[in-house]
């Protein structure tokens, strides 16, 4: 094995301390919960009310991100067959915990 190959092997070695610090399992794998967002049934024509709801929505996403609860959040730029509007990736392996965080986000 040449030195470049050895360096690559060294980089790929399992790091128990890192795995533990990230909440990974015995294989070094970390679980997340993905939430797909769809359009709700509420129809809001008032532009000011819509803007205030979006402001609250964005503030809550920012709060969850600062707390380390949201890893990725954002809208989809194109329409799709299932009418998904966006997604969250939550830093938890518990569906119930993710659901409790989603309930903090205004409709």
SEVEXTI-106616 format. One record per residue: x, y, z of N, C-alpha, C, O, CB in turn; residue in three letters. Coordinates in steps of 0.02 Angstrom, whole numbers. Glycine has a CB too. Layout:
BEGIN
<site n_x="X" n_y="Y" n_z="Z" ca_x="X" ca_y="Y" ca_z="Z" c_x="X" c_y="Y" c_z="Z" o_x="X" o_y="Y" o_z="Z" cb_x="X" cb_y="Y" cb_z="Z" r="ALA"/>
...
END
This chain:
BEGIN
<site n_x="43" n_y="-58" n_z="0" ca_x="0" ca_y="0" ca_z="0" c_x="46" c_y="62" c_z="0" o_x="92" o_y="66" o_z="40" cb_x="-49" cb_y="0" cb_z="62" r="UNK"/>
<site n_x="32" n_y="109" n_z="-45" ca_x="73" ca_y="170" ca_z="-47" c_x="48" c_y="219" c_z="6" o_x="-3" o_y="208" o_z="38" cb_x="71" cb_y="202" cb_z="-117" r="UNK"/>
<site n_x="84" n_y="274" n_z="15" ca_x="68" ca_y="321" ca_z="69" c_x="0" c_y="356" c_z="58" o_x="-35" o_y="370" o_z="107" cb_x="122" cb_y="374" cb_z="75" r="UNK"/>
<site n_x="-18" n_y="369" n_z="-4" ca_x="-83" ca_y="400" ca_z="-18" c_x="-140" c_y="354" c_z="2" o_x="-190" o_y="375" o_z="30" cb_x="-88" cb_y="419" cb_z="-92" r="UNK"/>
<site n_x="-132" n_y="289" n_z="-14" ca_x="-183" ca_y="240" ca_z="5" c_x="-188" c_y="233" c_z="80" o_x="-242" o_y="226" o_z="108" cb_x="-168" cb_y="173" cb_z="-28" r="UNK"/>
<site n_x="-131" n_y="234" n_z="114" ca_x="-130" ca_y="228" ca_z="187" c_x="-164" c_y="288" c_z="219" o_x="-201" o_y="279" o_z="268" cb_x="-59" cb_y="223" cb_z="213" r="UNK"/>
<site n_x="-154" n_y="348" n_z="192" ca_x="-186" ca_y="408" ca_z="219" c_x="-262" c_y="402" c_z="213" o_x="-299" o_y="421" o_z="258" cb_x="-161" cb_y="472" cb_z="183" r="UNK"/>
<site n_x="-285" n_y="376" n_z="156" ca_x="-357" ca_y="367" ca_z="146" c_x="-385" c_y="318" c_z="197" o_x="-438" o_y="330" o_z="225" cb_x="-372" cb_y="343" cb_z="75" r="UNK"/>
<site n_x="-351" n_y="264" n_z="210" ca_x="-372" ca_y="215" ca_z="259" c_x="-374" c_y="247" c_z="328" o_x="-421" o_y="236" o_z="367" cb_x="-326" cb_y="153" cb_z="259" r="UNK"/>
<site n_x="-323" n_y="286" n_z="345" ca_x="-320" ca_y="320" ca_z="410" c_x="-380" c_y="367" c_z="419" o_x="-408" o_y="370" o_z="474" cb_x="-255" cb_y="360" cb_z="417" r="UNK"/>
<site n_x="-399" n_y="402" n_z="367" ca_x="-456" ca_y="448" ca_z="371" c_x="-521" c_y="410" c_z="382" o_x="-565" o_y="435" o_z="416" cb_x="-461" cb_y="490" cb_z="307" r="UNK"/>
<site n_x="-527" n_y="350" n_z="355" ca_x="-589" ca_y="312" ca_z="359" c_x="-596" c_y="271" c_z="422" o_x="-647" o_y="238" o_z="432" cb_x="-593" cb_y="266" cb_z="300" r="UNK"/>
<site n_x="-547" n_y="272" n_z="466" ca_x="-551" ca_y="233" ca_z="528" c_x="-609" c_y="257" c_z="571" o_x="-623" o_y="317" o_z="575" cb_x="-485" cb_y="237" cb_z="567" r="UNK"/>
<site n_x="-642" n_y="210" n_z="603" ca_x="-698" ca_y="226" ca_z="647" c_x="-675" c_y="266" c_z="707" o_x="-625" o_y="250" o_z="739" cb_x="-733" cb_y="161" cb_z="670" r="UNK"/>
<site n_x="-711" n_y="319" n_z="723" ca_x="-694" ca_y="363" ca_z="778" c_x="-750" c_y="359" c_z="830" o_x="-801" o_y="394" o_z="823" cb_x="-683" cb_y="437" cb_z="753" r="UNK"/>
<site n_x="-742" n_y="318" n_z="881" ca_x="-793" ca_y="307" ca_z="932" c_x="-811" c_y="372" c_z="967" o_x="-870" o_y="385" o_z="980" cb_x="-770" cb_y="255" cb_z="983" r="UNK"/>
<site n_x="-761" n_y="412" n_z="984" ca_x="-774" ca_y="475" ca_z="1019" c_x="-818" c_y="522" c_z="977" o_x="-865" o_y="552" o_z="1003" cb_x="-707" cb_y="510" cb_z="1036" r="UNK"/>
<site n_x="-803" n_y="527" n_z="913" ca_x="-844" ca_y="568" ca_z="868" c_x="-914" c_y="540" c_z="863" o_x="-963" o_y="577" o_z="866" cb_x="-812" cb_y="573" cb_z="798" r="UNK"/>
<site n_x="-920" n_y="474" n_z="854" ca_x="-986" ca_y="443" ca_z="848" c_x="-1028" c_y="456" c_z="911" o_x="-1087" o_y="473" o_z="906" cb_x="-979" cb_y="367" cb_z="837" r="UNK"/>
<site n_x="-997" n_y="449" n_z="969" ca_x="-1033" ca_y="462" ca_z="1032" c_x="-1054" c_y="535" c_z="1037" o_x="-1110" o_y="549" o_z="1059" cb_x="-988" cb_y="443" cb_z="1091" r="UNK"/>
<site n_x="-1011" n_y="580" n_z="1017" ca_x="-1027" ca_y="652" ca_z="1023" c_x="-1084" c_y="672" c_z="977" o_x="-1120" o_y="720" o_z="990" cb_x="-965" cb_y="694" cb_z="1007" r="UNK"/>
<site n_x="-1094" n_y="634" n_z="923" ca_x="-1147" ca_y="649" ca_z="875" c_x="-1211" c_y="609" c_z="888" o_x="-1261" o_y="618" o_z="853" cb_x="-1123" cb_y="635" cb_z="805" r="UNK"/>
<site n_x="-1208" n_y="565" n_z="937" ca_x="-1267" ca_y="523" ca_z="952" c_x="-1275" c_y="466" c_z="903" o_x="-1331" o_y="443" o_z="892" cb_x="-1329" cb_y="565" cb_z="953" r="UNK"/>
<site n_x="-1221" n_y="444" n_z="873" ca_x="-1224" ca_y="390" ca_z="824" c_x="-1229" c_y="322" c_z="859" o_x="-1215" o_y="316" o_z="919" cb_x="-1162" cb_y="391" cb_z="778" r="UNK"/>
<site n_x="-1248" n_y="271" n_z="820" ca_x="-1253" ca_y="204" ca_z="848" c_x="-1185" c_y="169" c_z="847" o_x="-1134" o_y="201" o_z="832" cb_x="-1305" cb_y="163" cb_z="809" r="UNK"/>
<site n_x="-1184" n_y="104" n_z="863" ca_x="-1122" ca_y="67" ca_z="867" c_x="-1086" c_y="61" c_z="800" o_x="-1028" o_y="42" o_z="797" cb_x="-1134" cb_y="-2" cb_z="895" r="UNK"/>
<site n_x="-1121" n_y="76" n_z="745" ca_x="-1091" ca_y="74" ca_z="679" c_x="-1070" c_y="144" c_z="654" o_x="-1043" o_y="151" o_z="599" cb_x="-1139" cb_y="43" cb_z="629" r="UNK"/>
<site n_x="-1082" n_y="194" n_z="696" ca_x="-1066" ca_y="262" ca_z="676" c_x="-1120" c_y="296" c_z="635" o_x="-1108" o_y="348" o_z="605" cb_x="-1001" cb_y="263" cb_z="638" r="UNK"/>
<site n_x="-1179" n_y="265" n_z="634" ca_x="-1234" ca_y="292" ca_z="594" c_x="-1279" c_y="335" c_z="638" o_x="-1295" o_y="316" o_z="694" cb_x="-1275" cb_y="236" cb_z="562" r="UNK"/>
<site n_x="-1299" n_y="393" n_z="613" ca_x="-1342" ca_y="440" ca_z="650" c_x="-1411" c_y="439" c_z="618" o_x="-1416" o_y="439" o_z="557" cb_x="-1312" cb_y="513" cb_z="649" r="UNK"/>
<site n_x="-1462" n_y="438" n_z="658" ca_x="-1531" ca_y="439" ca_z="633" c_x="-1559" c_y="510" c_z="633" o_x="-1543" o_y="550" o_z="676" cb_x="-1576" cb_y="392" cb_z="675" r="UNK"/>
<site n_x="-1601" n_y="523" n_z="585" ca_x="-1636" ca_y="587" ca_z="579" c_x="-1709" c_y="572" c_z="561" o_x="-1725" o_y="516" o_z="540" cb_x="-1603" cb_y="633" cb_z="524" r="UNK"/>
<site n_x="-1752" n_y="622" n_z="570" ca_x="-1821" ca_y="616" ca_z="549" c_x="-1832" c_y="668" c_z="493" o_x="-1817" o_y="727" o_z="502" cb_x="-1871" cb_y="627" cb_z="609" r="UNK"/>
<site n_x="-1859" n_y="645" n_z="437" ca_x="-1875" ca_y="689" ca_z="381" c_x="-1950" c_y="703" c_z="381" o_x="-1990" o_y="656" o_z="387" cb_x="-1852" cb_y="659" cb_z="313" r="UNK"/>
<site n_x="-1968" n_y="766" n_z="376" ca_x="-2038" ca_y="787" ca_z="372" c_x="-2049" c_y="821" c_z="305" o_x="-2015" o_y="869" o_z="288" cb_x="-2057" cb_y="835" cb_z="432" r="UNK"/>
<site n_x="-2097" n_y="796" n_z="267" ca_x="-2114" ca_y="826" ca_z="203" c_x="-2173" c_y="872" c_z="214" o_x="-2223" o_y="853" o_z="245" cb_x="-2131" cb_y="771" cb_z="150" r="UNK"/>
<site n_x="-2167" n_y="933" n_z="190" ca_x="-2220" ca_y="983" ca_z="198" c_x="-2266" c_y="985" c_z="138" o_x="-2243" o_y="983" o_z="81" cb_x="-2189" cb_y="1053" cb_z="210" r="UNK"/>
<site n_x="-2331" n_y="989" n_z="152" ca_x="-2381" ca_y="996" ca_z="99" c_x="-2422" c_y="1058" c_z="113" o_x="-2421" o_y="1085" o_z="168" cb_x="-2426" cb_y="932" cb_z="94" r="UNK"/>
<site n_x="-2458" n_y="1079" n_z="63" ca_x="-2502" ca_y="1137" ca_z="72" c_x="-2563" c_y="1116" c_z="113" o_x="-2594" o_y="1065" o_z="100" cb_x="-2524" cb_y="1166" cb_z="3" r="UNK"/>
<site n_x="-2579" n_y="1156" n_z="164" ca_x="-2637" ca_y="1142" ca_z="205" c_x="-2702" c_y="1161" c_z="171" o_x="-2702" o_y="1183" o_z="114" cb_x="-2631" cb_y="1178" cb_z="271" r="UNK"/>
<site n_x="-2756" n_y="1153" n_z="207" ca_x="-2822" ca_y="1167" ca_z="178" c_x="-2844" c_y="1240" c_z="188" o_x="-2891" o_y="1263" o_z="156" cb_x="-2874" cb_y="1121" cb_z="208" r="UNK"/>
<site n_x="-2810" n_y="1276" n_z="233" ca_x="-2830" ca_y="1345" ca_z="247" c_x="-2816" c_y="1390" c_z="187" o_x="-2762" o_y="1385" o_z="156" cb_x="-2793" cb_y="1372" cb_z="310" r="UNK"/>
<site n_x="-2862" n_y="1432" n_z="170" ca_x="-2854" ca_y="1481" ca_z="116" c_x="-2852" c_y="1550" c_z="148" o_x="-2902" o_y="1573" o_z="177" cb_x="-2912" cb_y="1476" cb_z="63" r="UNK"/>
<site n_x="-2796" n_y="1583" n_z="143" ca_x="-2788" ca_y="1650" ca_z="173" c_x="-2775" c_y="1700" c_z="117" o_x="-2723" o_y="1698" o_z="84" cb_x="-2730" cb_y="1651" cb_z="225" r="UNK"/>
<site n_x="-2824" n_y="1744" n_z="107" ca_x="-2818" ca_y="1795" ca_z="54" c_x="-2786" c_y="1859" c_z="79" o_x="-2760" o_y="1898" o_z="39" cb_x="-2885" cb_y="1809" cb_z="25" r="UNK"/>
<site n_x="-2788" n_y="1871" n_z="144" ca_x="-2761" ca_y="1932" ca_z="174" c_x="-2684" c_y="1930" c_z="169" o_x="-2652" o_y="1890" o_z="203" cb_x="-2784" cb_y="1940" cb_z="248" r="UNK"/>
<site n_x="-2656" n_y="1974" n_z="127" ca_x="-2583" ca_y="1973" ca_z="116" c_x="-2544" c_y="1990" c_z="178" o_x="-2490" o_y="1962" o_z="189" cb_x="-2565" cb_y="2022" cb_z="61" r="UNK"/>
<site n_x="-2569" n_y="2034" n_z="219" ca_x="-2534" ca_y="2052" ca_z="281" c_x="-2533" c_y="1993" c_z="330" o_x="-2482" o_y="1978" o_z="361" cb_x="-2568" cb_y="2114" cb_z="314" r="UNK"/>
<site n_x="-2590" n_y="1959" n_z="336" ca_x="-2593" ca_y="1901" ca_z="380" c_x="-2546" c_y="1846" c_z="355" o_x="-2511" o_y="1814" o_z="395" cb_x="-2666" cb_y="1874" cb_z="383" r="UNK"/>
<site n_x="-2545" n_y="1834" n_z="288" ca_x="-2500" ca_y="1785" ca_z="259" c_x="-2427" c_y="1802" c_z="274" o_x="-2387" o_y="1759" o_z="292" cb_x="-2511" cb_y="1780" cb_z="182" r="UNK"/>
<site n_x="-2410" n_y="1866" n_z="267" ca_x="-2342" ca_y="1889" ca_z="280" c_x="-2323" c_y="1878" c_z="353" o_x="-2267" o_y="1857" o_z="367" cb_x="-2333" cb_y="1963" cb_z="261" r="UNK"/>
<site n_x="-2369" n_y="1893" n_z="398" ca_x="-2356" ca_y="1883" ca_z="470" c_x="-2347" c_y="1808" c_z="487" o_x="-2304" o_y="1790" o_z="527" cb_x="-2413" cb_y="1912" cb_z="512" r="UNK"/>
<site n_x="-2388" n_y="1766" n_z="457" ca_x="-2381" ca_y="1694" ca_z="468" c_x="-2314" c_y="1669" c_z="442" o_x="-2281" o_y="1629" o_z="475" cb_x="-2439" cb_y="1656" cb_z="433" r="UNK"/>
<site n_x="-2294" n_y="1693" n_z="383" ca_x="-2230" ca_y="1671" ca_z="355" c_x="-2172" c_y="1696" c_z="398" o_x="-2123" o_y="1661" o_z="408" cb_x="-2222" cb_y="1697" cb_z="283" r="UNK"/>
<site n_x="-2178" n_y="1757" n_z="424" ca_x="-2126" ca_y="1784" ca_z="469" c_x="-2120" c_y="1740" c_z="531" o_x="-2064" o_y="1723" o_z="551" cb_x="-2143" cb_y="1858" cb_z="489" r="UNK"/>
<site n_x="-2176" n_y="1722" n_z="562" ca_x="-2175" ca_y="1679" ca_z="621" c_x="-2147" c_y="1610" c_z="604" o_x="-2110" o_y="1581" o_z="644" cb_x="-2245" cb_y="1672" cb_z="649" r="UNK"/>
<site n_x="-2165" n_y="1584" n_z="546" ca_x="-2141" ca_y="1519" ca_z="523" c_x="-2064" c_y="1521" c_z="517" o_x="-2030" o_y="1475" o_z="541" cb_x="-2173" cb_y="1501" cb_z="454" r="UNK"/>
<site n_x="-2038" n_y="1573" n_z="485" ca_x="-1966" ca_y="1579" ca_z="475" c_x="-1929" c_y="1589" c_z="542" o_x="-1875" o_y="1563" o_z="552" cb_x="-1950" cb_y="1637" cb_z="427" r="UNK"/>
<site n_x="-1959" n_y="1628" n_z="587" ca_x="-1928" ca_y="1638" ca_z="653" c_x="-1924" c_y="1572" c_z="692" o_x="-1873" o_y="1559" o_z="724" cb_x="-1969" cb_y="1690" cb_z="693" r="UNK"/>
<site n_x="-1976" n_y="1532" n_z="688" ca_x="-1976" ca_y="1468" ca_z="723" c_x="-1926" c_y="1419" c_z="692" o_x="-1892" o_y="1382" o_z="728" cb_x="-2046" cb_y="1436" cb_z="723" r="UNK"/>
<site n_x="-1920" n_y="1420" n_z="627" ca_x="-1870" ca_y="1377" ca_z="594" c_x="-1800" c_y="1399" c_z="617" o_x="-1758" o_y="1357" o_z="632" cb_x="-1876" cb_y="1380" cb_z="516" r="UNK"/>
<site n_x="-1788" n_y="1465" n_z="618" ca_x="-1724" ca_y="1491" ca_z="642" c_x="-1709" c_y="1471" c_z="713" o_x="-1653" o_y="1452" o_z="730" cb_x="-1722" cb_y="1566" cb_z="635" r="UNK"/>
<site n_x="-1760" n_y="1474" n_z="756" ca_x="-1752" ca_y="1455" ca_z="827" c_x="-1734" c_y="1381" c_z="832" o_x="-1688" o_y="1363" o_z="869" cb_x="-1817" cb_y="1470" cb_z="867" r="UNK"/>
<site n_x="-1770" n_y="1338" n_z="796" ca_x="-1756" ca_y="1266" ca_z="798" c_x="-1686" c_y="1252" c_z="770" o_x="-1652" o_y="1207" o_z="795" cb_x="-1809" cb_y="1228" cb_z="757" r="UNK"/>
<site n_x="-1665" n_y="1288" n_z="720" ca_x="-1598" ca_y="1279" ca_z="692" c_x="-1545" c_y="1299" c_z="743" o_x="-1495" o_y="1264" o_z="752" cb_x="-1589" cb_y="1320" cb_z="627" r="UNK"/>
<site n_x="-1555" n_y="1356" n_z="776" ca_x="-1507" ca_y="1378" ca_z="827" c_x="-1502" c_y="1329" c_z="885" o_x="-1448" o_y="1321" o_z="914" cb_x="-1526" cb_y="1447" cb_z="854" r="UNK"/>
<site n_x="-1557" n_y="1295" n_z="900" ca_x="-1558" ca_y="1245" ca_z="954" c_x="-1529" c_y="1178" c_z="930" o_x="-1523" o_y="1131" o_z="970" cb_x="-1629" cb_y="1236" cb_z="979" r="UNK"/>
<site n_x="-1512" n_y="1173" n_z="866" ca_x="-1485" ca_y="1111" ca_z="839" c_x="-1537" c_y="1058" c_z="825" o_x="-1520" o_y="1000" o_z="815" cb_x="-1435" cb_y="1083" cb_z="887" r="UNK"/>
<site n_x="-1600" n_y="1078" n_z="823" ca_x="-1654" ca_y="1030" ca_z="811" c_x="-1668" c_y="1020" c_z="736" o_x="-1688" o_y="966" o_z="715" cb_x="-1718" cb_y="1053" cb_z="846" r="UNK"/>
<site n_x="-1657" n_y="1073" n_z="697" ca_x="-1667" ca_y="1068" ca_z="625" c_x="-1599" c_y="1068" c_z="591" o_x="-1558" o_y="1113" o_z="603" cb_x="-1711" cb_y="1127" cb_z="598" r="UNK"/>
<site n_x="-1586" n_y="1019" n_z="550" ca_x="-1524" ca_y="1014" ca_z="513" c_x="-1531" c_y="1050" c_z="447" o_x="-1487" o_y="1089" o_z="427" cb_x="-1503" cb_y="940" cb_z="503" r="UNK"/>
<site n_x="-1586" n_y="1037" n_z="412" ca_x="-1600" ca_y="1068" ca_z="347" c_x="-1675" c_y="1082" c_z="344" o_x="-1715" o_y="1042" o_z="366" cb_x="-1578" cb_y="1022" cb_z="287" r="UNK"/>
<site n_x="-1692" n_y="1140" n_z="317" ca_x="-1762" ca_y="1157" ca_z="305" c_x="-1766" c_y="1201" c_z="243" o_x="-1722" o_y="1243" o_z="231" cb_x="-1793" cb_y="1194" cb_z="368" r="UNK"/>
<site n_x="-1817" n_y="1190" n_z="205" ca_x="-1825" ca_y="1234" ca_z="147" c_x="-1879" c_y="1211" c_z="100" o_x="-1904" o_y="1155" o_z="103" cb_x="-1760" cb_y="1238" cb_z="110" r="UNK"/>
<site n_x="-1897" n_y="1257" n_z="55" ca_x="-1949" ca_y="1242" ca_z="5" c_x="-1920" c_y="1205" c_z="-55" o_x="-1860" o_y="1207" o_z="-67" cb_x="-1984" cb_y="1307" cb_z="-17" r="UNK"/>
<site n_x="-1964" n_y="1173" n_z="-92" ca_x="-1945" ca_y="1144" ca_z="-157" c_x="-1959" c_y="1196" c_z="-210" o_x="-2009" o_y="1232" o_z="-207" cb_x="-1984" cb_y="1077" cb_z="-171" r="UNK"/>
<site n_x="-1915" n_y="1201" n_z="-258" ca_x="-1922" ca_y="1253" ca_z="-309" c_x="-1969" c_y="1234" c_z="-366" o_x="-1991" o_y="1277" o_z="-404" cb_x="-1854" cb_y="1269" cb_z="-337" r="UNK"/>
<site n_x="-1984" n_y="1170" n_z="-371" ca_x="-2027" ca_y="1147" ca_z="-426" c_x="-2086" c_y="1107" c_z="-399" o_x="-2081" o_y="1076" o_z="-346" cb_x="-1988" cb_y="1106" cb_z="-476" r="UNK"/>
<site n_x="-2141" n_y="1108" n_z="-436" ca_x="-2198" ca_y="1066" ca_z="-418" c_x="-2180" c_y="993" c_z="-428" o_x="-2136" o_y="976" o_z="-468" cb_x="-2261" cb_y="1085" cb_z="-459" r="UNK"/>
<site n_x="-2214" n_y="949" n_z="-390" ca_x="-2200" ca_y="878" ca_z="-396" c_x="-2266" c_y="840" c_z="-390" o_x="-2317" o_y="869" o_z="-373" cb_x="-2150" cb_y="855" cb_z="-341" r="UNK"/>
<site n_x="-2264" n_y="777" n_z="-406" ca_x="-2325" ca_y="736" ca_z="-409" c_x="-2362" c_y="730" c_z="-343" o_x="-2423" o_y="721" o_z="-342" cb_x="-2308" cb_y="667" cb_z="-433" r="UNK"/>
<site n_x="-2327" n_y="736" n_z="-287" ca_x="-2359" ca_y="727" ca_z="-222" c_x="-2376" c_y="793" c_z="-189" o_x="-2399" o_y="794" o_z="-131" cb_x="-2315" cb_y="687" cb_z="-177" r="UNK"/>
<site n_x="-2365" n_y="848" n_z="-223" ca_x="-2379" ca_y="915" ca_z="-196" c_x="-2339" c_y="931" c_z="-133" o_x="-2363" o_y="967" o_z="-89" cb_x="-2453" cb_y="923" cb_z="-181" r="UNK"/>
<site n_x="-2279" n_y="904" n_z="-129" ca_x="-2235" ca_y="922" ca_z="-74" c_x="-2210" c_y="993" c_z="-86" o_x="-2189" o_y="1010" o_z="-141" cb_x="-2175" cb_y="872" cb_z="-67" r="UNK"/>
<site n_x="-2214" n_y="1034" n_z="-34" ca_x="-2193" ca_y="1104" ca_z="-39" c_x="-2122" c_y="1115" c_z="-13" o_x="-2087" o_y="1161" o_z="-35" cb_x="-2241" cb_y="1148" cb_z="-2" r="UNK"/>
<site n_x="-2101" n_y="1073" n_z="35" ca_x="-2035" ca_y="1081" ca_z="64" c_x="-2023" c_y="1024" c_z="113" o_x="-2061" o_y="976" o_z="117" cb_x="-2028" cb_y="1148" cb_z="100" r="UNK"/>
<site n_x="-1967" n_y="1030" n_z="149" ca_x="-1950" ca_y="978" ca_z="196" c_x="-1909" c_y="1004" c_z="255" o_x="-1877" o_y="1057" o_z="251" cb_x="-1913" cb_y="922" cb_z="161" r="UNK"/>
<site n_x="-1910" n_y="965" n_z="308" ca_x="-1866" ca_y="975" ca_z="366" c_x="-1827" c_y="911" c_z="375" o_x="-1854" o_y="856" o_z="363" cb_x="-1907" cb_y="995" cb_z="431" r="UNK"/>
<site n_x="-1766" n_y="916" n_z="396" ca_x="-1729" ca_y="859" ca_z="422" c_x="-1714" c_y="876" c_z="495" o_x="-1676" o_y="923" o_z="509" cb_x="-1662" cb_y="843" cb_z="381" r="UNK"/>
<site n_x="-1744" n_y="838" n_z="540" ca_x="-1738" ca_y="851" ca_z="612" c_x="-1683" c_y="808" c_z="643" o_x="-1674" o_y="750" o_z="624" cb_x="-1804" cb_y="838" cb_z="647" r="UNK"/>
<site n_x="-1647" n_y="836" n_z="689" ca_x="-1593" ca_y="803" ca_z="724" c_x="-1620" c_y="762" c_z="782" o_x="-1607" o_y="776" o_z="841" cb_x="-1541" cb_y="855" cb_z="749" r="UNK"/>
<site n_x="-1658" n_y="710" n_z="765" ca_x="-1686" ca_y="664" ca_z="815" c_x="-1701" c_y="599" c_z="780" o_x="-1712" o_y="597" o_z="719" cb_x="-1750" cb_y="694" cb_z="848" r="UNK"/>
<site n_x="-1703" n_y="545" n_z="818" ca_x="-1725" ca_y="481" ca_z="790" c_x="-1796" c_y="466" c_z="812" o_x="-1824" o_y="414" o_z="794" cb_x="-1678" cb_y="424" cb_z="811" r="UNK"/>
<site n_x="-1827" n_y="512" n_z="850" ca_x="-1893" ca_y="503" ca_z="876" c_x="-1945" c_y="541" c_z="835" o_x="-1944" o_y="602" o_z="831" cb_x="-1896" cb_y="525" cb_z="949" r="UNK"/>
<site n_x="-1990" n_y="503" n_z="805" ca_x="-2045" ca_y="534" ca_z="766" c_x="-2087" c_y="579" c_z="812" o_x="-2108" o_y="633" o_z="791" cb_x="-2090" cb_y="479" cb_z="734" r="UNK"/>
<site n_x="-2099" n_y="556" n_z="873" ca_x="-2140" ca_y="595" ca_z="920" c_x="-2107" c_y="661" c_z="938" o_x="-2140" o_y="713" o_z="942" cb_x="-2154" cb_y="553" cb_z="984" r="UNK"/>
<site n_x="-2042" n_y="660" n_z="948" ca_x="-2007" ca_y="722" ca_z="963" c_x="-2010" c_y="770" c_z="904" o_x="-2022" o_y="829" o_z="914" cb_x="-1933" cb_y="707" cb_z="982" r="UNK"/>
<site n_x="-1999" n_y="745" n_z="844" ca_x="-2003" ca_y="787" ca_z="784" c_x="-2073" c_y="817" c_z="777" o_x="-2081" o_y="876" o_z="761" cb_x="-1986" cb_y="747" cb_z="721" r="UNK"/>
<site n_x="-2125" n_y="777" n_z="791" ca_x="-2193" ca_y="801" ca_z="787" c_x="-2205" c_y="858" c_z="837" o_x="-2240" o_y="906" o_z="822" cb_x="-2243" cb_y="744" cb_z="800" r="UNK"/>
<site n_x="-2176" n_y="852" n_z="897" ca_x="-2185" ca_y="905" ca_z="946" c_x="-2151" c_y="969" c_z="924" o_x="-2175" o_y="1024" o_z="939" cb_x="-2157" cb_y="883" cb_z="1014" r="UNK"/>
<site n_x="-2095" n_y="963" n_z="888" ca_x="-2061" ca_y="1023" ca_z="863" c_x="-2101" c_y="1054" c_z="805" o_x="-2104" o_y="1115" o_z="799" cb_x="-1989" cb_y="1006" cb_z="840" r="UNK"/>
<site n_x="-2132" n_y="1012" n_z="763" ca_x="-2172" ca_y="1038" ca_z="707" c_x="-2231" c_y="1077" c_z="734" o_x="-2252" o_y="1127" o_z="704" cb_x="-2196" cb_y="981" cb_z="661" r="UNK"/>
<site n_x="-2260" n_y="1055" n_z="789" ca_x="-2318" ca_y="1089" ca_z="818" c_x="-2301" c_y="1160" c_z="841" o_x="-2346" o_y="1201" o_z="850" cb_x="-2346" cb_y="1049" cb_z="876" r="UNK"/>
<site n_x="-2236" n_y="1174" n_z="850" ca_x="-2215" ca_y="1242" ca_z="871" c_x="-2216" c_y="1290" c_z="812" o_x="-2215" o_y="1351" o_z="822" cb_x="-2145" cb_y="1240" cb_z="902" r="UNK"/>
<site n_x="-2218" n_y="1264" n_z="751" ca_x="-2216" ca_y="1306" ca_z="692" c_x="-2286" c_y="1325" c_z="672" o_x="-2329" o_y="1281" o_z="663" cb_x="-2180" cb_y="1269" cb_z="633" r="UNK"/>
<site n_x="-2299" n_y="1390" n_z="664" ca_x="-2368" ca_y="1412" ca_z="648" c_x="-2390" c_y="1385" c_z="580" o_x="-2350" o_y="1375" o_z="535" cb_x="-2373" cb_y="1488" cb_z="649" r="UNK"/>
<site n_x="-2456" n_y="1375" n_z="574" ca_x="-2483" ca_y="1350" ca_z="510" c_x="-2476" c_y="1400" c_z="454" o_x="-2497" o_y="1386" o_z="397" cb_x="-2556" cb_y="1331" cb_z="517" r="UNK"/>
END
